[in-house]
Each structure stands twice: as C-alpha cells, then as structure tokens.
Amino acid sequence: MIGFLRGKLLAKAPPQLLLDVHGVGYEIEAPMTTFYDLPQIGEEISLHTHLVVRDDAHILFGFGSEQDRSLFRLLIRVNGVGPKMALTILSGLSAEEFSRCIDNSDAPALVRLPGVGKKTAERLIIEMRDRLPGLQDRTSSAEGAGGAVASPHNPKQEAISALIALGYKAQDANRMVQNSAEEGSSCEEIIRAALQGAGRK
C-alpha cells in the first residue's frame, strides 16, 4: 500500500495531478480541497495517499492532510459511496463542513453535491455519525502546502472540465463557472467560487 508520497509537482488538471517521485511519475486524483493549497508547478509537495485496486485499474488518491484521507476512507466504507463520490464530497465540503452536516442532520446540503441523492444523504448521516468523533482528533495540517497557484491557459474551461469530472452535468458546470468566474482568477479560485455558490442554493 502506498501511504505517502513526496515529490515535484509536474502537472495539475483538477481532479488529477502528476507527481515526480525520484523519476517515477505518479498520476493522482485529489479533491479540490487539496488543489486549493497546491504550490506552483515544479515545486515539491507531500501527499497522504490511498490506493484503490480494481480489476481494470489501480487508482491513487492524494490528500493534503491526514484528516482528509481519513474522512475519504470512512466515506468509502459507507454502502453506495465509492471513491469517486467520496472525492466529490471532499471537493464540495471541507472535513469541518461535512462534520457539521452530519451533526446537524443537514441532508439538503449533502443532496446538493452531484451524485448524492436523498437516500444516500440519509445513509451518510446515519452511518457517519458514530464514525466522525475519532476523526476530529487527527491532524489536519498539510505538508508542502502554500505558494501561488500557476494560472492555466484557459482557467474557465479547465474549471468546467474539473466540475464535470467531479460529477456535475456539462450544462450545470458551465453555468456555475460563468456565474462565479472573475477576471484574472485561477482555475482553482473559479472552482472554489462555483462550489461555494452551489452550496448556498
């Protein structure tokens, strides 16, 4: 099991990034909460990782904090929640926001996330309520975070592509970006604004 990686950030196209670890390139999928804190391309980062082994692929997921990885591992143990949905949940809500949703039985906030229906939201609230207290004691500090994010050639289009990859329909992703994008914003800033806007509805 690969549990931790430190290396040079070679590329980032949310929700995927490429990490060079001593000459080996690791393709990693990460939630937007991790992308928000990534440094510029070429700088060194450290990620807590979780490897998902399937018949047709080995998928490596990366997280900027141990707390996020722990929450991811708790989420994929919930019936009906796979790695992709867990990644979407972590992209739309921070660990603290998710905990508040569970504590307050706020199913509507969970249903606003793509792919999360009413029954799944209710199941999350029931199953996660007893599992979350232990999560609060874990560290949430991220190694290698900080630094300005390099602006992509087309931040709006990359933001739309990232939202689609997270489970939003193309039409919804386009509307969210157009309503949230400000001139000069990076891809990560646009996605953050779009997700925050969706969460307020």
MOCOR-V606707 format. One record per residue. SS is DSSP state (a for helix, b for strand, c for the rest). D_CENTER is the distance of its C-alpha to the mean C-alpha in Angstrom with 1 decimal. Layout:
BEGIN
((SS D_CENTER) (SS D_CENTER))
END
This chain:
BEGIN
((c 20.7) (c 18.7) (c 17.3) (b 17.0) (b 17.3) (b 18.7) (b 19.6) (b 19.8) (b 17.0) (b 18.7) (b 16.4) (b 13.1) (b 12.4) (c 8.9) (c 7.1) (b 9.9) (b 11.8) (b 15.3) (b 16.6) (b 20.4) (b 21.6) (c 25.4) (c 25.8) (b 23.4) (b 20.5) (b 17.4) (b 14.9) (b 11.5) (b 8.3) (b 5.2) (c 1.4) (a 3.8) (a 5.1) (a 6.2) (a 7.5) (c 9.4) (c 11.4) (c 12.3) (c 16.1) (c 18.2) (c 18.7) (c 21.2) (c 20.3) (b 19.6) (b 16.4) (b 15.7) (b 12.9) (b 13.0) (b 12.6) (b 13.1) (b 15.3) (b 15.6) (b 19.1) (c 20.3) (c 23.7) (c 22.7) (c 19.9) (b 18.3) (b 14.6) (b 13.1) (b 9.5) (b 9.0) (b 8.0) (c 9.8) (c 11.4) (a 13.3) (a 12.5) (a 8.8) (a 10.2) (a 13.0) (a 11.2) (a 9.4) (a 13.1) (a 14.6) (a 12.7) (c 13.7) (c 17.2) (c 17.5) (c 19.7) (c 18.2) (c 14.5) (c 13.5) (a 10.7) (a 9.5) (a 9.8) (a 8.2) (a 4.9) (a 5.9) (a 7.1) (a 4.5) (a 3.4) (a 7.2) (c 8.4) (c 8.7) (a 10.5) (a 13.7) (a 13.3) (a 12.5) (a 15.5) (a 17.6) (a 17.0) (a 18.2) (a 21.0) (c 22.2) (c 21.8) (c 20.1) (a 19.6) (a 19.7) (a 16.5) (a 14.7) (a 16.7) (c 15.5) (c 12.1) (c 12.8) (c 14.3) (c 14.9) (c 18.7) (a 21.1) (a 22.0) (a 18.5) (a 17.8) (a 21.2) (a 20.6) (a 17.4) (a 19.5) (a 22.4) (a 20.8) (a 18.3) (c 20.9) (c 22.8) (c 20.0) (c 18.1) (a 21.1) (a 20.8) (a 17.2) (a 18.5) (a 20.7) (c 18.2) (c 17.5) (c 14.5) (c 15.8) (c 14.0) (c 16.5) (c 16.8) (c 14.8) (c 16.7) (c 18.7) (c 18.7) (c 16.3) (c 18.5) (c 19.1) (c 18.8) (c 22.0) (c 20.7) (a 17.8) (a 18.2) (a 18.3) (a 15.3) (a 13.4) (a 15.0) (a 14.2) (a 10.5) (a 10.7) (a 13.1) (a 11.0) (c 8.5) (c 11.8) (c 13.6) (c 17.3) (a 18.5) (a 20.9) (a 18.4) (a 15.9) (a 19.1) (a 20.3) (a 17.2) (a 17.3) (a 21.0) (a 21.1) (a 18.6) (c 19.4) (c 21.8) (c 24.1) (c 22.9) (c 19.2) (c 16.7) (a 14.1) (a 11.3) (a 13.8) (a 14.5) (a 11.0) (a 10.8) (a 14.3) (a 13.8) (a 11.2) (a 13.5) (a 16.4) (a 15.3) (a 14.9) (c 18.4) (c 20.1))
END
